Amino acid sequence: MLLPLLAGVLVVALTTSLGNWQLRRAQEKSELQALLDDAAARPAVRATASAPLATDTDEAGLRLGQPLLLEGEWLPAETILLDNRTHAGQAGYHVLTPLKLTDGSGVVVVNRGWIAVGPDRRAVPDVSVARGPVQLQGRLHRPEASPFTLARAGQATGGKVVQVLDLAQWAGASGLGLALCPTARPRARGEAAAPCVALWIALQTSVVNDGLVRDWPLPSAGIDRHRGYAFQWYALAALAALLTAGFAWRLIFRRPHEQRNPRFAGH
């Protein structure tokens, strides 16, 4: 008789603990969201390809969502199309073209915007760019580390249409002859960093009449998701507590004849 009661108490304790954990995660994400909002509100900065990324609150470096000013020349031959991107319910591609920076620090991959898939997927849409020096505004973004994809192994980075952007693999497979920029390291005084491919990409925000859609959502830490999970766990805890209390009530206040084994009733 006590085993179901003990199980109910354990379920209440476990679900309450999980709800508390989700609230703590929501608090952590709230602090992260404050950093993202602060970065998005900062003035645009000129960044080199090898500029370090800040990984801590007090650390110097570029931050996710920070506005950028980039100046350089497009490398249209290395353009790739990121497949399975939707806009307003329509399938399409994100157009990614590397920009060779004027300062000589290397290359930044720029997500120029979205373009719809044509009636024939075998025909790649025209995503050409103007020749010569360009200046553009953008926002710093990090590609997904391990995005979900239905592509089979070996298909993720092959050809001009890809399912996943892996900057390291792309840099090696491109004709640029550049490696991915290393993580920040101290350099000797006067030592110049070798040209490399930036660890981050830029979401273009400057308006250009090129037929591409640039509708980038602001960076979100996903606070509401954790609050929703917390509500679900607390709801389960409340239900388990109610059922456990009902069982305990019946166990304590049941009538004497209810304690008799029904198998021997009438004997």
Stockholm file with secondary structure:
# STOCKHOLM 1.0

chainA/1-267         MLLPLLAGVLVVALTTSLGNWQLRRAQEKSELQALLDDAAARPAVRATASAPLATDTDEAGLRLGQPLLLEGEWLPAETILLDNRTHAGQAGYHVLTPLKLTDGSGVVVVNRGWIAVGPDRRAVPDVSVARGPVQLQGRLHRPEASPFTLARAGQATGGKVVQVLDLAQWAGASGLGLALCPTARPRARGEAAAPCVALWIALQTSVVNDGLVRDWPLPSAGIDRHRGYAFQWYALAALAALLTAGFAWRLIFRRPHEQRNPRFAGH
#=GR chainA/1-267 SS CHHHHHHHHHHHHHHHHHHHHHHHHHHHHHHHHHHHHHHHHSCCEECCTTCCBCCSTTCCSBCTTCEEEEEEEECGGGCEEEEEEEETTEEEEEEEEEEEETTSSEEEEEEEEEEECCSSTTSCCCCCCCCSEEEEEEEEECCCSSCCCCCCTTCSSSSSEESSCCHHHHHHHSSSCCCBCCCCCCCCTTCCCCCEEEEEEEEECSCCSSSCBCCCCCCCCCHHHHHHHHHHHHHHHHHHHHHHHHHHHHHHHCCGGGGSCGGGTTC
#=GC SS_cons         CHHHHHHHHHHHHHHHHHHHHHHHHHHHHHHHHHHHHHHHHSCCEECCTTCCBCCSTTCCSBCTTCEEEEEEEECGGGCEEEEEEEETTEEEEEEEEEEEETTSSEEEEEEEEEEECCSSTTSCCCCCCCCSEEEEEEEEECCCSSCCCCCCTTCSSSSSEESSCCHHHHHHHSSSCCCBCCCCCCCCTTCCCCCEEEEEEEEECSCCSSSCBCCCCCCCCCHHHHHHHHHHHHHHHHHHHHHHHHHHHHHHHCCGGGGSCGGGTTC
//
